[in-house]
Amino acid sequence: MDTINIVFADKEKVEVRKETLETSLGPSQLLCAARCSLISTGTEMQCLKGVFDADTNWAGWVRYPFRPGYSMVAEVLDAGTEVRGIQKGDRVFVENAHAQYFKTDAGRVCPLPEGISDEQGAWINLAKTTQLGVRRAELQLGETVGVIGLGLLGQLVTQYLALSGVQQLFAIDPAKDRLKLIQERPGLHLLAMDAGEAQEEIRHATEGRMLDVVFDVTGHPAVLARATKLVKPLGRVILLGDTATPSRQEMGHNVVTNSVSILGIHGTMTYRSWTHTEMAGLFIRYLLQCRMEVSGLITHRYSPLEAAAAYDLLAKNRSSVMGVMLDWTKLSTEG
């Protein structure tokens, strides 16, 4: 079977390749056809840029040619003899690279219920990652919280925080277009500035108390030190953006003096008793209940054949681009 795959051939080089896929299945495998996939803009652009410290997870993971992507909704075309509960025609979410056709183990997929669109389902992986970050914070009712960086992850974090009983929420990003995507709600402060500039704004709004928790969702090495200045003594900083150059990252001079906790979390982790399957299920229920919303975060849609243009747009105009979706169903009409 011929398949169209998106490949980073080298640093800053995107290719759309036609390759051959062997379709014979193992007992627990599925053969799937992609329907849509979401570009994880922060992670995938860092992989394409290819600038990593030598001893990081990034350097061990990214090897060119590299196959990006991990947020896919697909249709099941065939199933192995031992697969149960999943059949031909089912729609599933799977953490798979951007590819037209692929094989995967049945244990890696999340079936999508009626009422959840393909495009909604493609957000499941990012929704699990951000849910982990909010769980890591162990929020208490009435706390005051900040989010630095309102890209895809930051947008989802703000929605989870609205469900978590925070008293005040400070959304911080210099890009005004990103701030406009956040739903208005009581206690929300939109700060169109960087984290350093936000310090005095937060000090004034909280009457000097500062924040209980701040999320650094930027992945930028310079932000951590600034984030630590936004929290009160014994405050918590949640690192949800994994910088590729930690050698340039400073902790902040007030961390020990103010007994600030710096708490990291990675999307591959679990937290407490919540499994990835349970976290995906919770996100789906929130979507069905209209308590979370992602469709409005999609700003661009491309055919996979236009992948190079999609990544070029992200490289040149990140501040006004949010969710970029690849529509694999277009391949049937484009030949």
C-alpha positions in Angstrom: 0.0 0.0 0.0 1.3 3.5 -0.9 1.1 6.1 1.9 1.9 9.8 2.1 4.1 10.6 5.1 5.5 13.9 6.4 9.2 13.8 7.2 11.7 16.3 8.6 14.5 15.3 6.3 17.0 17.5 8.2 17.0 20.7 10.2 14.5 23.2 8.6 13.7 20.8 5.8 10.1 19.4 5.5 9.3 16.7 2.9 6.1 15.0 1.8 7.1 11.5 0.9 5.3 8.7 -0.9 6.3 5.4 0.8 5.2 1.8 0.9 3.4 0.3 3.9 3.3 -3.4 4.5 -0.3 -4.1 5.4 -0.1 -7.6 7.0 -1.2 -7.3 10.6 -0.1 -8.9 13.8 -2.8 -10.4 16.1 -3.1 -7.1 18.2 -2.6 -4.6 15.4 -4.8 -2.2 13.5 -4.5 -0.8 10.0 -5.6 2.8 10.0 -6.3 5.6 7.6 -5.7 9.2 8.8 -8.6 11.6 9.0 -7.0 14.6 10.6 -3.9 15.4 12.7 -3.0 18.4 14.7 0.4 20.0 14.5 1.8 20.4 18.0 3.3 23.7 17.2 5.8 24.1 20.1 7.2 20.6 20.1 7.2 20.1 16.3 8.8 23.5 15.5 11.5 22.8 18.1 12.1 19.4 16.4 12.3 21.1 13.0 14.6 23.8 14.3 17.0 21.2 15.7 18.7 23.3 18.3 19.2 21.2 21.5 21.6 20.9 24.4 23.5 17.6 24.0 22.3 15.9 27.2 18.6 16.6 26.8 15.6 14.4 26.0 15.3 16.4 22.8 18.8 15.4 21.6 18.1 11.7 22.3 14.7 11.8 20.6 15.2 13.8 17.4 17.2 12.0 14.7 16.9 13.1 11.1 15.1 12.0 9.0 12.5 12.6 11.8 8.8 11.8 11.6 6.8 14.5 13.5 3.4 14.4 15.0 1.5 12.6 17.8 -2.1 13.9 17.6 -4.0 11.9 15.1 -7.6 10.8 14.5 -7.9 7.9 12.1 -10.4 5.4 10.8 -9.8 1.7 11.4 -9.5 -0.2 8.1 -8.7 -3.7 9.4 -7.9 -5.4 12.8 -5.8 -8.3 13.9 -7.3 -11.6 15.0 -7.0 -10.9 18.7 -8.4 -7.3 18.7 -11.5 -6.9 20.7 -13.8 -3.9 21.1 -12.5 -2.2 18.0 -13.6 -2.9 14.5 -13.4 -1.7 10.9 -15.0 1.7 10.5 -14.4 2.9 14.1 -12.8 6.3 14.6 -9.9 6.4 17.0 -7.4 8.8 18.5 -3.8 7.6 18.4 -0.4 9.1 19.1 1.0 8.6 15.7 3.2 10.6 13.3 1.6 12.5 10.4 0.9 9.7 7.9 -1.8 8.8 5.5 -1.9 5.0 6.4 -0.2 3.3 9.3 -0.3 0.3 11.6 -0.5 0.5 15.4 -1.2 -1.7 18.4 -4.9 -1.7 19.4 -3.8 -0.9 23.0 -2.5 2.5 21.9 -5.8 3.9 20.5 -8.7 5.7 22.1 -12.1 5.1 20.4 -14.0 8.3 19.8 -17.7 8.4 20.7 -20.5 10.0 18.7 -20.7 13.7 19.4 -16.9 14.1 19.2 -15.7 15.4 15.9 -12.5 14.3 14.3 -11.0 17.8 14.9 -12.0 17.7 18.6 -10.5 14.3 19.0 -7.1 15.4 17.6 -6.6 17.5 20.8 -6.6 14.5 23.2 -2.9 14.3 23.6 -2.4 18.0 24.3 -5.4 17.8 26.6 -3.8 15.0 28.6 -0.5 16.9 28.9 -2.1 20.0 30.2 -4.3 18.1 32.5 -1.2 16.6 34.0 0.2 20.1 34.6 -2.9 21.2 36.4 -2.9 18.0 38.5 0.8 18.6 39.3 -0.1 22.0 40.8 -2.5 20.4 43.3 -4.7 23.5 43.3 -6.8 24.6 46.2 -10.2 26.4 45.9 -9.7 30.2 45.9 -6.1 30.3 44.7 -4.7 32.9 42.4 -3.0 31.6 39.3 -1.0 32.8 36.3 -0.3 31.2 32.9 2.7 32.4 30.9 2.4 31.6 27.2 -0.9 31.1 25.5 -0.1 28.8 22.7 -2.0 25.5 22.3 -1.0 24.2 25.8 -1.6 27.5 27.5 -5.1 27.8 26.1 -6.0 24.4 27.4 -4.5 25.1 30.8 -6.6 28.2 31.2 -9.7 26.1 30.4 -8.8 23.5 33.0 -8.1 26.2 35.5 -11.6 27.7 35.0 -12.9 24.3 36.1 -10.6 24.1 39.1 -12.0 26.8 41.3 -9.3 29.4 40.9 -10.2 32.9 42.3 -8.2 35.0 39.9 -6.5 33.9 36.7 -3.8 36.0 35.0 -3.2 35.1 31.3 0.1 36.5 30.2 1.3 36.7 26.6 2.6 39.6 24.5 0.5 38.4 21.5 -2.9 40.1 21.7 -4.4 37.6 19.2 -3.8 34.8 21.6 -5.4 36.7 24.5 -8.6 37.2 22.4 -9.1 33.4 22.2 -9.6 33.1 26.0 -13.2 33.0 27.0 -14.2 35.9 29.3 -15.0 34.9 32.8 -15.1 36.4 36.3 -11.6 36.9 37.8 -9.8 36.8 34.5 -7.0 39.3 33.8 -5.6 39.5 30.3 -2.0 40.8 30.3 -0.6 41.6 26.8 3.0 41.6 28.0 5.9 39.4 28.8 6.4 37.8 32.2 8.9 40.4 33.4 6.5 43.3 32.7 3.7 41.4 34.3 5.3 41.5 37.8 4.1 45.0 38.7 0.6 44.4 37.2 0.1 41.3 39.3 1.5 43.0 42.4 -1.0 45.8 42.0 -4.0 43.5 41.2 -3.3 41.2 44.1 -2.5 44.1 46.5 1.1 42.8 46.9 0.1 39.2 47.7 1.3 37.8 44.2 0.3 34.4 42.9 -0.1 31.1 44.5 0.8 29.2 41.3 2.2 30.2 37.9 2.5 27.9 34.9 5.4 28.5 32.5 4.1 27.0 29.3 6.6 28.8 27.0 9.5 26.4 26.8 11.7 29.5 26.6 14.8 29.3 28.9 14.6 32.9 30.0 11.1 32.7 31.4 11.6 30.5 34.5 13.5 33.1 36.5 10.9 35.7 35.7 8.1 33.3 36.6 9.6 32.7 40.1 9.1 36.4 40.8 5.4 36.3 40.2 4.6 33.9 43.1 4.3 34.5 46.8 6.5 32.8 49.4 5.9 29.1 49.3 4.4 29.6 45.8 4.6 26.9 43.1 6.0 27.3 39.5 4.8 24.5 37.1 7.1 23.9 34.2 4.9 22.6 31.4 7.1 23.8 28.6 10.3 21.7 28.2 13.1 23.9 27.0 15.5 22.4 24.5 18.4 24.5 25.9 18.3 24.1 29.7 22.0 25.3 29.8 20.5 28.8 29.2 17.8 28.5 31.9 18.2 30.1 35.3 16.3 29.2 38.4 15.8 32.7 39.8 17.5 34.5 42.7 14.5 34.4 45.0 13.7 30.7 44.9 15.4 29.7 48.1 14.7 33.0 49.9 11.0 32.7 49.2 10.9 28.9 49.4 9.4 28.6 45.9 8.7 25.1 44.5 9.6 24.4 40.9 7.6 21.4 39.7 8.1 19.8 36.3 5.7 17.6 34.4 6.1 15.8 31.1 3.3 14.4 28.9 4.6 10.9 29.2 4.0 10.8 32.9 1.0 9.8 35.0 -0.1 11.5 38.2 -1.5 9.9 41.3 -4.1 7.3 40.2 -5.1 8.9 36.9 -4.1 6.9 33.8 -3.8 8.3 30.3 -7.0 6.5 29.3 -8.9 8.1 32.2 -7.5 11.6 31.5 -8.5 11.2 27.8 -12.0 10.1 28.9 -12.4 13.1 31.2 -11.4 15.5 28.4 -14.0 13.9 26.1 -16.7 14.2 28.7 -15.8 17.9 29.2 -16.2 18.4 25.5 -19.5 16.6 25.4 -20.7 18.7 28.3 -19.5 21.9 26.6 -17.3 22.7 29.6 -14.2 22.8 27.3 -14.0 24.0 23.7 -11.2 23.6 21.1 -12.8 24.2 17.8 -12.4 27.9 18.1 -8.6 27.4 18.6 -8.2 26.0 15.1 -7.0 28.9 12.9 -5.6 27.1 9.8 -6.3 23.9 7.9 -4.1 22.4 5.2 -3.9 19.4 3.0 -0.9 17.2 4.0 0.5 17.9 0.5 0.9 21.5 1.8 2.8 20.5 4.9 5.9 22.5 4.0 3.7 25.7 3.7 2.1 24.9 7.1 5.4 24.7 8.9 6.8 27.7 7.1 3.8 29.7 8.3 4.5 28.6 11.9 8.1 29.5 11.6 7.3 33.0 10.3 4.2 33.9 12.2 3.7 32.0 15.4 2.0 34.8 17.4 -1.1 34.9 15.2 -1.3 31.2 14.4 -2.9 28.8 16.8 -4.2 25.3 15.9 -3.0 24.0 12.5 -4.9 21.0 11.3 -3.9 18.6 8.5 -6.9 17.3 6.7 -6.0 13.8 5.4 -9.4 13.3 3.8 -8.4 15.8 1.1 -5.9 13.3 -0.4 -8.8 11.3 -1.8 -9.9 14.3 -3.9 -6.4 15.6 -4.8 -5.1 12.4 -6.4 
